[in-house]
Amino acid sequence: MSTQQQKWLFFSALPPFRGGISKFSLRTLDALSKSKNVKAYTFKKQYPDLLFPGSSQFEENTDKQQFERVVSTFNPFTYLRSALLFKRSKPTVFITSYWMTFMAPMMVFWTYFLPRNTKKIAIIHNLNPHEKRFFDRFFNRCFLNAYDAFVVLSAAVKKEVLELKPDAKIALIAHPPYEGEANALDTQAARLQLGLDPEKKTLLFFGLIRPYKGLSELIAAFGLLDDSYQLLIAGEVYGDAQIYEQALQELPFSNWKFVNRYLPDAEVDTYFAAADLVVLPYLNATQSGIRAMALSQKRAVLCTNVGGLAEGLQVQGHGFELAHISPQDFSSRVQSLFNQGDIDECNQRLSAMNLDLEQAWHSFAEGLIALAEEA
């Protein structure tokens, strides 16, 4: 069958849904669409409003392309409608994104309706969730057995998949960097715009805030640094923000800024331009879109060596690993990197780097296509 005759279906979080999976999926879809006939669908709702920990699941005033919304994860009655829709399309390849185990029953259900010769591919962002539940292993095993091949973004997730399905067909393809006008703003100007001291060494913690991301540990470590540093925290808290606000209020200096809200794409560049170092003190992780974002913004990263978070980081010259998350180790590592000039050297190297972001996403799409052809 020729490329023109092939029909690909793509299901994932997509606009108007916000967040890292939606951003990643939109870039993947754009890259795939350059060489494949792809039809994309997304959720009606990902989570019940009562159980959703943030302010909204949707972006406000987005001008991004919108996609047909066909299923609610928590409403099994919508599973059948979406499954019949996918069946009527008779796709050559069906691709979905997987990152939460409670989505497994829905995604397994679809496979019973897809044509027998449809190749079923999953992009696995996380296999084992950060907050574990008793049903995770069973649901993961059912999901893996229902799909033909898998794209993973880190060696850590590849290992998890193979533990449950030793014969799984897997392509490990690193998370491409996102687009961004890196350093469009002067660092000092960006700091002034955000109400920060233009001269202080600036650490940035960016993205949705959940307990596993280690913000409490970061605040404790920051309290051991002197007043020549400042901490910029930018992202919506999923949970109790008072825990972090109280910890910040107890610091010996007031050299911090906490922006507790979702940051739209238009504001991202300013926050990264203000930073010397992006910190990812995660307690557990597989990979991170924030690390990919820091690369496109050409900012050095310091992250814990958990899961696949630090894979290739130092070898590629994109940042530094943090071996231990204890406040003393963390603060000592930060001071050492600044005192030895490692941060400036890394940022200068990143600034001189020529990143072909379009080619990076094209390569990701080509890897996905190659996997589908082999499945």
Buried (B, 14 or more C-beta within 10 A) or exposed (E): EEEEEBBBBBBBBBBBBBBBBBBBBBBBBBBBBEEBBBBBBBBEBBBEEEEEEBEEBBBEEBEBEEBEBBBBBBEEEBBEEBBEBBBEBEBBBBBBBBBBBBBBBBBBBBBEBBEEEBBBBBBBBBBBBBEEEEEBBEBBBBBBEBBBBBBBBBBBBBEBBBBBBEEBEBBBBBBBBBBBEBBEBEBBEBBBBBEBBBEBBBBBBBBBBBBEBBBBBBBBBBBBBEEEBBBBBBBBBBEEEEBBEEBBEEBEBEBBBBBBEBBEBEEBBBBBBBBBBBBBBBBBBBBBBBBBBBBBBBBBBBBBBBBBBBBEBEEEEBBBBBEEBEBEEBBBBBBEBBEEEBBEEBBEEBEEEEBEBBEBBBBBBBBBBEBBEEB
